[in-house]
Amino acid sequence: MTALEPSQVKELLNKNWMTHDAMWFFHCLRKYGMEDTNQLNQAAIRSMAQIEAGRLAQALGIASIDSLEDLKRFVEGAFAVVKADFMDFTYEFMQGGSLRMNMGECFAHQGMQRLGVLDQYRCGIYLRVDVWLKTLGVDYEAEPAFEGCLKLQRDSCHRTYHFSW
């Protein structure tokens, strides 16, 4: 048997997690309908992301986020763990310290489109980041505020986080 490289293990685990997430969403949708599925999905993301933020911070050796440099270390480390190759998004810290996230071909958007429920879907991707920041005590404002799918609303998907230190 051939051992997998660490990057292959990470990719496999992330693909399996996203497949579980998609199948969970699909089966909830079939059983409960879109409104209840959105509510359950958002609740699950909030609960998971709270725990995840603490675990990631601990694994990265970050006791608290007290500065932009601490936040950069967390964001870079967190995305190094949770971002798989198939996830088409970028992030960058802008002049002045804001964080801009840009989604390319969004796997959630594509999945909801295939299910025929994109117009009713409430995105959980940015919610995950929002909960990370709140859990870690980072004061921020995000633009745009939204509910639903940004790509559907504006034909592009990007969000900027502005921080107060």
Phi and psi in radians as a Rosetta constraint file:
Dihedral C 1 N 2 CA 2 C 2 CIRCULARHARMONIC -1.619 0.35
Dihedral N 2 CA 2 C 2 N 3 CIRCULARHARMONIC 2.268 0.35
Dihedral C 2 N 3 CA 3 C 3 CIRCULARHARMONIC -1.318 0.35
Dihedral N 3 CA 3 C 3 N 4 CIRCULARHARMONIC 2.529 0.35
Dihedral C 3 N 4 CA 4 C 4 CIRCULARHARMONIC -1.448 0.35
Dihedral N 4 CA 4 C 4 N 5 CIRCULARHARMONIC 2.571 0.35
Dihedral C 4 N 5 CA 5 C 5 CIRCULARHARMONIC -1.239 0.35
Dihedral N 5 CA 5 C 5 N 6 CIRCULARHARMONIC 2.667 0.35
Dihedral C 5 N 6 CA 6 C 6 CIRCULARHARMONIC -0.921 0.35
Dihedral N 6 CA 6 C 6 N 7 CIRCULARHARMONIC -0.682 0.35
Dihedral C 6 N 7 CA 7 C 7 CIRCULARHARMONIC -1.158 0.35
Dihedral N 7 CA 7 C 7 N 8 CIRCULARHARMONIC -0.580 0.35
Dihedral C 7 N 8 CA 8 C 8 CIRCULARHARMONIC -1.233 0.35
Dihedral N 8 CA 8 C 8 N 9 CIRCULARHARMONIC -0.661 0.35
Dihedral C 8 N 9 CA 9 C 9 CIRCULARHARMONIC -1.109 0.35
Dihedral N 9 CA 9 C 9 N 10 CIRCULARHARMONIC -0.828 0.35
Dihedral C 9 N 10 CA 10 C 10 CIRCULARHARMONIC -1.009 0.35
Dihedral N 10 CA 10 C 10 N 11 CIRCULARHARMONIC -0.814 0.35
Dihedral C 10 N 11 CA 11 C 11 CIRCULARHARMONIC -1.098 0.35
Dihedral N 11 CA 11 C 11 N 12 CIRCULARHARMONIC -0.762 0.35
Dihedral C 11 N 12 CA 12 C 12 CIRCULARHARMONIC -1.110 0.35
Dihedral N 12 CA 12 C 12 N 13 CIRCULARHARMONIC -0.793 0.35
Dihedral C 12 N 13 CA 13 C 13 CIRCULARHARMONIC -1.103 0.35
Dihedral N 13 CA 13 C 13 N 14 CIRCULARHARMONIC -0.733 0.35
Dihedral C 13 N 14 CA 14 C 14 CIRCULARHARMONIC -1.159 0.35
Dihedral N 14 CA 14 C 14 N 15 CIRCULARHARMONIC -0.717 0.35
Dihedral C 14 N 15 CA 15 C 15 CIRCULARHARMONIC -1.107 0.35
Dihedral N 15 CA 15 C 15 N 16 CIRCULARHARMONIC -0.746 0.35
Dihedral C 15 N 16 CA 16 C 16 CIRCULARHARMONIC -1.114 0.35
Dihedral N 16 CA 16 C 16 N 17 CIRCULARHARMONIC -0.727 0.35
Dihedral C 16 N 17 CA 17 C 17 CIRCULARHARMONIC -1.095 0.35
Dihedral N 17 CA 17 C 17 N 18 CIRCULARHARMONIC -0.778 0.35
Dihedral C 17 N 18 CA 18 C 18 CIRCULARHARMONIC -1.193 0.35
Dihedral N 18 CA 18 C 18 N 19 CIRCULARHARMONIC -0.568 0.35
Dihedral C 18 N 19 CA 19 C 19 CIRCULARHARMONIC -1.176 0.35
Dihedral N 19 CA 19 C 19 N 20 CIRCULARHARMONIC -0.757 0.35
Dihedral C 19 N 20 CA 20 C 20 CIRCULARHARMONIC -1.022 0.35
Dihedral N 20 CA 20 C 20 N 21 CIRCULARHARMONIC -0.815 0.35
Dihedral C 20 N 21 CA 21 C 21 CIRCULARHARMONIC -1.022 0.35
Dihedral N 21 CA 21 C 21 N 22 CIRCULARHARMONIC -0.801 0.35
Dihedral C 21 N 22 CA 22 C 22 CIRCULARHARMONIC -1.134 0.35
Dihedral N 22 CA 22 C 22 N 23 CIRCULARHARMONIC -0.733 0.35
Dihedral C 22 N 23 CA 23 C 23 CIRCULARHARMONIC -1.210 0.35
Dihedral N 23 CA 23 C 23 N 24 CIRCULARHARMONIC -0.661 0.35
Dihedral C 23 N 24 CA 24 C 24 CIRCULARHARMONIC -1.043 0.35
Dihedral N 24 CA 24 C 24 N 25 CIRCULARHARMONIC -0.826 0.35
Dihedral C 24 N 25 CA 25 C 25 CIRCULARHARMONIC -1.067 0.35
Dihedral N 25 CA 25 C 25 N 26 CIRCULARHARMONIC -0.830 0.35
Dihedral C 25 N 26 CA 26 C 26 CIRCULARHARMONIC -1.026 0.35
Dihedral N 26 CA 26 C 26 N 27 CIRCULARHARMONIC -0.828 0.35
Dihedral C 26 N 27 CA 27 C 27 CIRCULARHARMONIC -1.237 0.35
Dihedral N 27 CA 27 C 27 N 28 CIRCULARHARMONIC -0.619 0.35
Dihedral C 27 N 28 CA 28 C 28 CIRCULARHARMONIC -1.112 0.35
Dihedral N 28 CA 28 C 28 N 29 CIRCULARHARMONIC -0.763 0.35
Dihedral C 28 N 29 CA 29 C 29 CIRCULARHARMONIC -1.010 0.35
Dihedral N 29 CA 29 C 29 N 30 CIRCULARHARMONIC -0.812 0.35
Dihedral C 29 N 30 CA 30 C 30 CIRCULARHARMONIC -1.106 0.35
Dihedral N 30 CA 30 C 30 N 31 CIRCULARHARMONIC -0.667 0.35
Dihedral C 30 N 31 CA 31 C 31 CIRCULARHARMONIC -1.481 0.35
Dihedral N 31 CA 31 C 31 N 32 CIRCULARHARMONIC -0.684 0.35
Dihedral C 31 N 32 CA 32 C 32 CIRCULARHARMONIC -1.978 0.35
Dihedral N 32 CA 32 C 32 N 33 CIRCULARHARMONIC -0.243 0.35
Dihedral C 32 N 33 CA 33 C 33 CIRCULARHARMONIC 1.554 0.35
Dihedral N 33 CA 33 C 33 N 34 CIRCULARHARMONIC 2.962 0.35
Dihedral C 33 N 34 CA 34 C 34 CIRCULARHARMONIC -1.221 0.35
Dihedral N 34 CA 34 C 34 N 35 CIRCULARHARMONIC -0.732 0.35
Dihedral C 34 N 35 CA 35 C 35 CIRCULARHARMONIC -1.062 0.35
Dihedral N 35 CA 35 C 35 N 36 CIRCULARHARMONIC -0.871 0.35
Dihedral C 35 N 36 CA 36 C 36 CIRCULARHARMONIC -1.154 0.35
Dihedral N 36 CA 36 C 36 N 37 CIRCULARHARMONIC -0.643 0.35
Dihedral C 36 N 37 CA 37 C 37 CIRCULARHARMONIC -1.127 0.35
Dihedral N 37 CA 37 C 37 N 38 CIRCULARHARMONIC -0.756 0.35
Dihedral C 37 N 38 CA 38 C 38 CIRCULARHARMONIC -1.021 0.35
Dihedral N 38 CA 38 C 38 N 39 CIRCULARHARMONIC -0.795 0.35
Dihedral C 38 N 39 CA 39 C 39 CIRCULARHARMONIC -1.094 0.35
Dihedral N 39 CA 39 C 39 N 40 CIRCULARHARMONIC -0.781 0.35
Dihedral C 39 N 40 CA 40 C 40 CIRCULARHARMONIC -1.123 0.35
Dihedral N 40 CA 40 C 40 N 41 CIRCULARHARMONIC -0.744 0.35
Dihedral C 40 N 41 CA 41 C 41 CIRCULARHARMONIC -1.091 0.35
Dihedral N 41 CA 41 C 41 N 42 CIRCULARHARMONIC -0.802 0.35
Dihedral C 41 N 42 CA 42 C 42 CIRCULARHARMONIC -1.108 0.35
Dihedral N 42 CA 42 C 42 N 43 CIRCULARHARMONIC -0.715 0.35
Dihedral C 42 N 43 CA 43 C 43 CIRCULARHARMONIC -1.119 0.35
Dihedral N 43 CA 43 C 43 N 44 CIRCULARHARMONIC -0.747 0.35
Dihedral C 43 N 44 CA 44 C 44 CIRCULARHARMONIC -1.121 0.35
Dihedral N 44 CA 44 C 44 N 45 CIRCULARHARMONIC -0.730 0.35
Dihedral C 44 N 45 CA 45 C 45 CIRCULARHARMONIC -1.096 0.35
Dihedral N 45 CA 45 C 45 N 46 CIRCULARHARMONIC -0.792 0.35
Dihedral C 45 N 46 CA 46 C 46 CIRCULARHARMONIC -1.025 0.35
Dihedral N 46 CA 46 C 46 N 47 CIRCULARHARMONIC -0.817 0.35
Dihedral C 46 N 47 CA 47 C 47 CIRCULARHARMONIC -1.139 0.35
Dihedral N 47 CA 47 C 47 N 48 CIRCULARHARMONIC -0.814 0.35
Dihedral C 47 N 48 CA 48 C 48 CIRCULARHARMONIC -1.134 0.35
Dihedral N 48 CA 48 C 48 N 49 CIRCULARHARMONIC -0.807 0.35
Dihedral C 48 N 49 CA 49 C 49 CIRCULARHARMONIC -1.154 0.35
Dihedral N 49 CA 49 C 49 N 50 CIRCULARHARMONIC -0.542 0.35
Dihedral C 49 N 50 CA 50 C 50 CIRCULARHARMONIC -1.076 0.35
Dihedral N 50 CA 50 C 50 N 51 CIRCULARHARMONIC -0.867 0.35
Dihedral C 50 N 51 CA 51 C 51 CIRCULARHARMONIC -1.139 0.35
Dihedral N 51 CA 51 C 51 N 52 CIRCULARHARMONIC -0.771 0.35
Dihedral C 51 N 52 CA 52 C 52 CIRCULARHARMONIC -1.037 0.35
Dihedral N 52 CA 52 C 52 N 53 CIRCULARHARMONIC -0.751 0.35
Dihedral C 52 N 53 CA 53 C 53 CIRCULARHARMONIC -1.032 0.35
Dihedral N 53 CA 53 C 53 N 54 CIRCULARHARMONIC -0.791 0.35
Dihedral C 53 N 54 CA 54 C 54 CIRCULARHARMONIC -1.116 0.35
Dihedral N 54 CA 54 C 54 N 55 CIRCULARHARMONIC -0.756 0.35
Dihedral C 54 N 55 CA 55 C 55 CIRCULARHARMONIC -1.121 0.35
Dihedral N 55 CA 55 C 55 N 56 CIRCULARHARMONIC -0.747 0.35
Dihedral C 55 N 56 CA 56 C 56 CIRCULARHARMONIC -1.138 0.35
Dihedral N 56 CA 56 C 56 N 57 CIRCULARHARMONIC -0.793 0.35
Dihedral C 56 N 57 CA 57 C 57 CIRCULARHARMONIC -1.029 0.35
Dihedral N 57 CA 57 C 57 N 58 CIRCULARHARMONIC -0.776 0.35
Dihedral C 57 N 58 CA 58 C 58 CIRCULARHARMONIC -1.108 0.35
Dihedral N 58 CA 58 C 58 N 59 CIRCULARHARMONIC -0.794 0.35
Dihedral C 58 N 59 CA 59 C 59 CIRCULARHARMONIC -1.105 0.35
Dihedral N 59 CA 59 C 59 N 60 CIRCULARHARMONIC -0.549 0.35
Dihedral C 59 N 60 CA 60 C 60 CIRCULARHARMONIC -1.524 0.35
Dihedral N 60 CA 60 C 60 N 61 CIRCULARHARMONIC -0.033 0.35
Dihedral C 60 N 61 CA 61 C 61 CIRCULARHARMONIC 1.243 0.35
Dihedral N 61 CA 61 C 61 N 62 CIRCULARHARMONIC 0.533 0.35
Dihedral C 61 N 62 CA 62 C 62 CIRCULARHARMONIC -1.855 0.35
Dihedral N 62 CA 62 C 62 N 63 CIRCULARHARMONIC 1.918 0.35
Dihedral C 62 N 63 CA 63 C 63 CIRCULARHARMONIC -1.345 0.35
Dihedral N 63 CA 63 C 63 N 64 CIRCULARHARMONIC -0.616 0.35
Dihedral C 63 N 64 CA 64 C 64 CIRCULARHARMONIC -2.757 0.35
Dihedral N 64 CA 64 C 64 N 65 CIRCULARHARMONIC 2.801 0.35
Dihedral C 64 N 65 CA 65 C 65 CIRCULARHARMONIC -1.868 0.35
Dihedral N 65 CA 65 C 65 N 66 CIRCULARHARMONIC 1.745 0.35
Dihedral C 65 N 66 CA 66 C 66 CIRCULARHARMONIC -1.974 0.35
Dihedral N 66 CA 66 C 66 N 67 CIRCULARHARMONIC -0.041 0.35
Dihedral C 66 N 67 CA 67 C 67 CIRCULARHARMONIC -2.711 0.35
Dihedral N 67 CA 67 C 67 N 68 CIRCULARHARMONIC 2.941 0.35
Dihedral C 67 N 68 CA 68 C 68 CIRCULARHARMONIC -1.071 0.35
Dihedral N 68 CA 68 C 68 N 69 CIRCULARHARMONIC -0.643 0.35
Dihedral C 68 N 69 CA 69 C 69 CIRCULARHARMONIC -1.121 0.35
Dihedral N 69 CA 69 C 69 N 70 CIRCULARHARMONIC -0.713 0.35
Dihedral C 69 N 70 CA 70 C 70 CIRCULARHARMONIC -1.062 0.35
Dihedral N 70 CA 70 C 70 N 71 CIRCULARHARMONIC -0.758 0.35
Dihedral C 70 N 71 CA 71 C 71 CIRCULARHARMONIC -1.124 0.35
Dihedral N 71 CA 71 C 71 N 72 CIRCULARHARMONIC -0.750 0.35
Dihedral C 71 N 72 CA 72 C 72 CIRCULARHARMONIC -1.021 0.35
Dihedral N 72 CA 72 C 72 N 73 CIRCULARHARMONIC -0.781 0.35
Dihedral C 72 N 73 CA 73 C 73 CIRCULARHARMONIC -1.042 0.35
Dihedral N 73 CA 73 C 73 N 74 CIRCULARHARMONIC -0.752 0.35
Dihedral C 73 N 74 CA 74 C 74 CIRCULARHARMONIC -1.135 0.35
Dihedral N 74 CA 74 C 74 N 75 CIRCULARHARMONIC -0.885 0.35
Dihedral C 74 N 75 CA 75 C 75 CIRCULARHARMONIC -1.057 0.35
Dihedral N 75 CA 75 C 75 N 76 CIRCULARHARMONIC -0.825 0.35
Dihedral C 75 N 76 CA 76 C 76 CIRCULARHARMONIC -1.100 0.35
Dihedral N 76 CA 76 C 76 N 77 CIRCULARHARMONIC -0.745 0.35
Dihedral C 76 N 77 CA 77 C 77 CIRCULARHARMONIC -1.186 0.35
Dihedral N 77 CA 77 C 77 N 78 CIRCULARHARMONIC -0.736 0.35
Dihedral C 77 N 78 CA 78 C 78 CIRCULARHARMONIC -1.099 0.35
Dihedral N 78 CA 78 C 78 N 79 CIRCULARHARMONIC -0.829 0.35
Dihedral C 78 N 79 CA 79 C 79 CIRCULARHARMONIC -1.208 0.35
Dihedral N 79 CA 79 C 79 N 80 CIRCULARHARMONIC -0.488 0.35
Dihedral C 79 N 80 CA 80 C 80 CIRCULARHARMONIC -1.089 0.35
Dihedral N 80 CA 80 C 80 N 81 CIRCULARHARMONIC -0.507 0.35
Dihedral C 80 N 81 CA 81 C 81 CIRCULARHARMONIC -1.523 0.35
Dihedral N 81 CA 81 C 81 N 82 CIRCULARHARMONIC -0.839 0.35
Dihedral C 81 N 82 CA 82 C 82 CIRCULARHARMONIC -1.649 0.35
Dihedral N 82 CA 82 C 82 N 83 CIRCULARHARMONIC -0.247 0.35
Dihedral C 82 N 83 CA 83 C 83 CIRCULARHARMONIC -1.543 0.35
Dihedral N 83 CA 83 C 83 N 84 CIRCULARHARMONIC 2.123 0.35
Dihedral C 83 N 84 CA 84 C 84 CIRCULARHARMONIC -1.690 0.35
Dihedral N 84 CA 84 C 84 N 85 CIRCULARHARMONIC 2.864 0.35
Dihedral C 84 N 85 CA 85 C 85 CIRCULARHARMONIC -1.037 0.35
Dihedral N 85 CA 85 C 85 N 86 CIRCULARHARMONIC -0.581 0.35
Dihedral C 85 N 86 CA 86 C 86 CIRCULARHARMONIC -1.320 0.35
Dihedral N 86 CA 86 C 86 N 87 CIRCULARHARMONIC -0.178 0.35
Dihedral C 86 N 87 CA 87 C 87 CIRCULARHARMONIC -1.499 0.35
Dihedral N 87 CA 87 C 87 N 88 CIRCULARHARMONIC 1.928 0.35
Dihedral C 87 N 88 CA 88 C 88 CIRCULARHARMONIC -1.615 0.35
Dihedral N 88 CA 88 C 88 N 89 CIRCULARHARMONIC 1.360 0.35
Dihedral C 88 N 89 CA 89 C 89 CIRCULARHARMONIC -2.520 0.35
Dihedral N 89 CA 89 C 89 N 90 CIRCULARHARMONIC 2.717 0.35
Dihedral C 89 N 90 CA 90 C 90 CIRCULARHARMONIC -2.229 0.35
Dihedral N 90 CA 90 C 90 N 91 CIRCULARHARMONIC 2.867 0.35
Dihedral C 90 N 91 CA 91 C 91 CIRCULARHARMONIC -2.535 0.35
Dihedral N 91 CA 91 C 91 N 92 CIRCULARHARMONIC 2.640 0.35
Dihedral C 91 N 92 CA 92 C 92 CIRCULARHARMONIC -2.661 0.35
Dihedral N 92 CA 92 C 92 N 93 CIRCULARHARMONIC 2.535 0.35
Dihedral C 92 N 93 CA 93 C 93 CIRCULARHARMONIC -1.559 0.35
Dihedral N 93 CA 93 C 93 N 94 CIRCULARHARMONIC 2.153 0.35
Dihedral C 93 N 94 CA 94 C 94 CIRCULARHARMONIC -1.536 0.35
Dihedral N 94 CA 94 C 94 N 95 CIRCULARHARMONIC 2.902 0.35
Dihedral C 94 N 95 CA 95 C 95 CIRCULARHARMONIC -0.947 0.35
Dihedral N 95 CA 95 C 95 N 96 CIRCULARHARMONIC 2.294 0.35
Dihedral C 95 N 96 CA 96 C 96 CIRCULARHARMONIC 1.637 0.35
Dihedral N 96 CA 96 C 96 N 97 CIRCULARHARMONIC -0.128 0.35
Dihedral C 96 N 97 CA 97 C 97 CIRCULARHARMONIC 1.665 0.35
Dihedral N 97 CA 97 C 97 N 98 CIRCULARHARMONIC 0.057 0.35
Dihedral C 97 N 98 CA 98 C 98 CIRCULARHARMONIC -1.290 0.35
Dihedral N 98 CA 98 C 98 N 99 CIRCULARHARMONIC 2.711 0.35
Dihedral C 98 N 99 CA 99 C 99 CIRCULARHARMONIC -1.917 0.35
Dihedral N 99 CA 99 C 99 N 100 CIRCULARHARMONIC 2.159 0.35
Dihedral C 99 N 100 CA 100 C 100 CIRCULARHARMONIC -1.978 0.35
Dihedral N 100 CA 100 C 100 N 101 CIRCULARHARMONIC 2.257 0.35
Dihedral C 100 N 101 CA 101 C 101 CIRCULARHARMONIC -1.963 0.35
Dihedral N 101 CA 101 C 101 N 102 CIRCULARHARMONIC 2.350 0.35
Dihedral C 101 N 102 CA 102 C 102 CIRCULARHARMONIC -2.174 0.35
Dihedral N 102 CA 102 C 102 N 103 CIRCULARHARMONIC 2.129 0.35
Dihedral C 102 N 103 CA 103 C 103 CIRCULARHARMONIC -1.712 0.35
Dihedral N 103 CA 103 C 103 N 104 CIRCULARHARMONIC 2.262 0.35
Dihedral C 103 N 104 CA 104 C 104 CIRCULARHARMONIC -1.529 0.35
Dihedral N 104 CA 104 C 104 N 105 CIRCULARHARMONIC -2.044 0.35
Dihedral C 104 N 105 CA 105 C 105 CIRCULARHARMONIC -1.395 0.35
Dihedral N 105 CA 105 C 105 N 106 CIRCULARHARMONIC 1.822 0.35
Dihedral C 105 N 106 CA 106 C 106 CIRCULARHARMONIC -1.430 0.35
Dihedral N 106 CA 106 C 106 N 107 CIRCULARHARMONIC 2.167 0.35
Dihedral C 106 N 107 CA 107 C 107 CIRCULARHARMONIC -1.124 0.35
Dihedral N 107 CA 107 C 107 N 108 CIRCULARHARMONIC -0.598 0.35
Dihedral C 107 N 108 CA 108 C 108 CIRCULARHARMONIC -1.214 0.35
Dihedral N 108 CA 108 C 108 N 109 CIRCULARHARMONIC -0.762 0.35
Dihedral C 108 N 109 CA 109 C 109 CIRCULARHARMONIC -1.019 0.35
Dihedral N 109 CA 109 C 109 N 110 CIRCULARHARMONIC -0.825 0.35
Dihedral C 109 N 110 CA 110 C 110 CIRCULARHARMONIC -1.089 0.35
Dihedral N 110 CA 110 C 110 N 111 CIRCULARHARMONIC -0.738 0.35
Dihedral C 110 N 111 CA 111 C 111 CIRCULARHARMONIC -1.140 0.35
Dihedral N 111 CA 111 C 111 N 112 CIRCULARHARMONIC -0.754 0.35
Dihedral C 111 N 112 CA 112 C 112 CIRCULARHARMONIC -1.192 0.35
Dihedral N 112 CA 112 C 112 N 113 CIRCULARHARMONIC -0.601 0.35
Dihedral C 112 N 113 CA 113 C 113 CIRCULARHARMONIC -1.109 0.35
Dihedral N 113 CA 113 C 113 N 114 CIRCULARHARMONIC -0.761 0.35
Dihedral C 113 N 114 CA 114 C 114 CIRCULARHARMONIC -1.089 0.35
Dihedral N 114 CA 114 C 114 N 115 CIRCULARHARMONIC -0.627 0.35
Dihedral C 114 N 115 CA 115 C 115 CIRCULARHARMONIC -1.358 0.35
Dihedral N 115 CA 115 C 115 N 116 CIRCULARHARMONIC -0.233 0.35
Dihedral C 115 N 116 CA 116 C 116 CIRCULARHARMONIC 1.375 0.35
Dihedral N 116 CA 116 C 116 N 117 CIRCULARHARMONIC 0.406 0.35
Dihedral C 116 N 117 CA 117 C 117 CIRCULARHARMONIC -2.185 0.35
Dihedral N 117 CA 117 C 117 N 118 CIRCULARHARMONIC 0.305 0.35
Dihedral C 117 N 118 CA 118 C 118 CIRCULARHARMONIC -0.994 0.35
Dihedral N 118 CA 118 C 118 N 119 CIRCULARHARMONIC -0.674 0.35
Dihedral C 118 N 119 CA 119 C 119 CIRCULARHARMONIC -1.191 0.35
Dihedral N 119 CA 119 C 119 N 120 CIRCULARHARMONIC -0.255 0.35
Dihedral C 119 N 120 CA 120 C 120 CIRCULARHARMONIC -1.897 0.35
Dihedral N 120 CA 120 C 120 N 121 CIRCULARHARMONIC -0.144 0.35
Dihedral C 120 N 121 CA 121 C 121 CIRCULARHARMONIC -1.262 0.35
Dihedral N 121 CA 121 C 121 N 122 CIRCULARHARMONIC 2.364 0.35
Dihedral C 121 N 122 CA 122 C 122 CIRCULARHARMONIC -1.866 0.35
Dihedral N 122 CA 122 C 122 N 123 CIRCULARHARMONIC 1.964 0.35
Dihedral C 122 N 123 CA 123 C 123 CIRCULARHARMONIC -1.035 0.35
Dihedral N 123 CA 123 C 123 N 124 CIRCULARHARMONIC 2.434 0.35
Dihedral C 123 N 124 CA 124 C 124 CIRCULARHARMONIC -1.905 0.35
Dihedral N 124 CA 124 C 124 N 125 CIRCULARHARMONIC -0.114 0.35
Dihedral C 124 N 125 CA 125 C 125 CIRCULARHARMONIC -1.170 0.35
Dihedral N 125 CA 125 C 125 N 126 CIRCULARHARMONIC -0.909 0.35
Dihedral C 125 N 126 CA 126 C 126 CIRCULARHARMONIC -1.241 0.35
Dihedral N 126 CA 126 C 126 N 127 CIRCULARHARMONIC -0.501 0.35
Dihedral C 126 N 127 CA 127 C 127 CIRCULARHARMONIC -1.026 0.35
Dihedral N 127 CA 127 C 127 N 128 CIRCULARHARMONIC -0.708 0.35
Dihedral C 127 N 128 CA 128 C 128 CIRCULARHARMONIC -1.009 0.35
Dihedral N 128 CA 128 C 128 N 129 CIRCULARHARMONIC -0.808 0.35
Dihedral C 128 N 129 CA 129 C 129 CIRCULARHARMONIC -1.159 0.35
Dihedral N 129 CA 129 C 129 N 130 CIRCULARHARMONIC -0.743 0.35
Dihedral C 129 N 130 CA 130 C 130 CIRCULARHARMONIC -0.957 0.35
Dihedral N 130 CA 130 C 130 N 131 CIRCULARHARMONIC -0.802 0.35
Dihedral C 130 N 131 CA 131 C 131 CIRCULARHARMONIC -1.189 0.35
Dihedral N 131 CA 131 C 131 N 132 CIRCULARHARMONIC -0.677 0.35
Dihedral C 131 N 132 CA 132 C 132 CIRCULARHARMONIC -0.938 0.35
Dihedral N 132 CA 132 C 132 N 133 CIRCULARHARMONIC -0.893 0.35
Dihedral C 132 N 133 CA 133 C 133 CIRCULARHARMONIC -1.102 0.35
Dihedral N 133 CA 133 C 133 N 134 CIRCULARHARMONIC -0.794 0.35
Dihedral C 133 N 134 CA 134 C 134 CIRCULARHARMONIC -1.088 0.35
Dihedral N 134 CA 134 C 134 N 135 CIRCULARHARMONIC -0.765 0.35
Dihedral C 134 N 135 CA 135 C 135 CIRCULARHARMONIC -1.067 0.35
Dihedral N 135 CA 135 C 135 N 136 CIRCULARHARMONIC -0.645 0.35
Dihedral C 135 N 136 CA 136 C 136 CIRCULARHARMONIC -1.515 0.35
Dihedral N 136 CA 136 C 136 N 137 CIRCULARHARMONIC 0.052 0.35
Dihedral C 136 N 137 CA 137 C 137 CIRCULARHARMONIC 1.316 0.35
Dihedral N 137 CA 137 C 137 N 138 CIRCULARHARMONIC 0.442 0.35
Dihedral C 137 N 138 CA 138 C 138 CIRCULARHARMONIC -1.562 0.35
Dihedral N 138 CA 138 C 138 N 139 CIRCULARHARMONIC 2.168 0.35
Dihedral C 138 N 139 CA 139 C 139 CIRCULARHARMONIC -1.455 0.35
Dihedral N 139 CA 139 C 139 N 140 CIRCULARHARMONIC 2.192 0.35
Dihedral C 139 N 140 CA 140 C 140 CIRCULARHARMONIC -2.648 0.35
Dihedral N 140 CA 140 C 140 N 141 CIRCULARHARMONIC 2.855 0.35
Dihedral C 140 N 141 CA 141 C 141 CIRCULARHARMONIC -2.242 0.35
Dihedral N 141 CA 141 C 141 N 142 CIRCULARHARMONIC 2.496 0.35
Dihedral C 141 N 142 CA 142 C 142 CIRCULARHARMONIC -2.080 0.35
Dihedral N 142 CA 142 C 142 N 143 CIRCULARHARMONIC 2.454 0.35
Dihedral C 142 N 143 CA 143 C 143 CIRCULARHARMONIC -2.191 0.35
Dihedral N 143 CA 143 C 143 N 144 CIRCULARHARMONIC 2.357 0.35
Dihedral C 143 N 144 CA 144 C 144 CIRCULARHARMONIC -1.413 0.35
Dihedral N 144 CA 144 C 144 N 145 CIRCULARHARMONIC 2.725 0.35
Dihedral C 144 N 145 CA 145 C 145 CIRCULARHARMONIC -1.310 0.35
Dihedral N 145 CA 145 C 145 N 146 CIRCULARHARMONIC 2.525 0.35
Dihedral C 145 N 146 CA 146 C 146 CIRCULARHARMONIC -2.769 0.35
Dihedral N 146 CA 146 C 146 N 147 CIRCULARHARMONIC 2.852 0.35
Dihedral C 146 N 147 CA 147 C 147 CIRCULARHARMONIC -2.488 0.35
Dihedral N 147 CA 147 C 147 N 148 CIRCULARHARMONIC 2.199 0.35
Dihedral C 147 N 148 CA 148 C 148 CIRCULARHARMONIC 2.097 0.35
Dihedral N 148 CA 148 C 148 N 149 CIRCULARHARMONIC -2.414 0.35
Dihedral C 148 N 149 CA 149 C 149 CIRCULARHARMONIC -2.125 0.35
Dihedral N 149 CA 149 C 149 N 150 CIRCULARHARMONIC 2.060 0.35
Dihedral C 149 N 150 CA 150 C 150 CIRCULARHARMONIC -1.088 0.35
Dihedral N 150 CA 150 C 150 N 151 CIRCULARHARMONIC -0.684 0.35
Dihedral C 150 N 151 CA 151 C 151 CIRCULARHARMONIC -1.118 0.35
Dihedral N 151 CA 151 C 151 N 152 CIRCULARHARMONIC -0.641 0.35
Dihedral C 151 N 152 CA 152 C 152 CIRCULARHARMONIC -1.208 0.35
Dihedral N 152 CA 152 C 152 N 153 CIRCULARHARMONIC -0.674 0.35
Dihedral C 152 N 153 CA 153 C 153 CIRCULARHARMONIC -1.307 0.35
Dihedral N 153 CA 153 C 153 N 154 CIRCULARHARMONIC -0.599 0.35
Dihedral C 153 N 154 CA 154 C 154 CIRCULARHARMONIC -2.254 0.35
Dihedral N 154 CA 154 C 154 N 155 CIRCULARHARMONIC 0.027 0.35
Dihedral C 154 N 155 CA 155 C 155 CIRCULARHARMONIC 1.175 0.35
Dihedral N 155 CA 155 C 155 N 156 CIRCULARHARMONIC 0.164 0.35
Dihedral C 155 N 156 CA 156 C 156 CIRCULARHARMONIC -2.639 0.35
Dihedral N 156 CA 156 C 156 N 157 CIRCULARHARMONIC 2.754 0.35
Dihedral C 156 N 157 CA 157 C 157 CIRCULARHARMONIC -2.256 0.35
Dihedral N 157 CA 157 C 157 N 158 CIRCULARHARMONIC 1.878 0.35
Dihedral C 157 N 158 CA 158 C 158 CIRCULARHARMONIC -2.642 0.35
Dihedral N 158 CA 158 C 158 N 159 CIRCULARHARMONIC 2.689 0.35
Dihedral C 158 N 159 CA 159 C 159 CIRCULARHARMONIC -2.560 0.35
Dihedral N 159 CA 159 C 159 N 160 CIRCULARHARMONIC 2.479 0.35
Dihedral C 159 N 160 CA 160 C 160 CIRCULARHARMONIC -2.064 0.35
Dihedral N 160 CA 160 C 160 N 161 CIRCULARHARMONIC 2.310 0.35
Dihedral C 160 N 161 CA 161 C 161 CIRCULARHARMONIC -1.864 0.35
Dihedral N 161 CA 161 C 161 N 162 CIRCULARHARMONIC 2.184 0.35
Dihedral C 161 N 162 CA 162 C 162 CIRCULARHARMONIC -1.885 0.35
Dihedral N 162 CA 162 C 162 N 163 CIRCULARHARMONIC 2.318 0.35
Dihedral C 162 N 163 CA 163 C 163 CIRCULARHARMONIC -1.967 0.35
Dihedral N 163 CA 163 C 163 N 164 CIRCULARHARMONIC 2.615 0.35
Dihedral C 163 N 164 CA 164 C 164 CIRCULARHARMONIC -2.047 0.35
Dihedral N 164 CA 164 C 164 N 165 CIRCULARHARMONIC 2.228 0.35
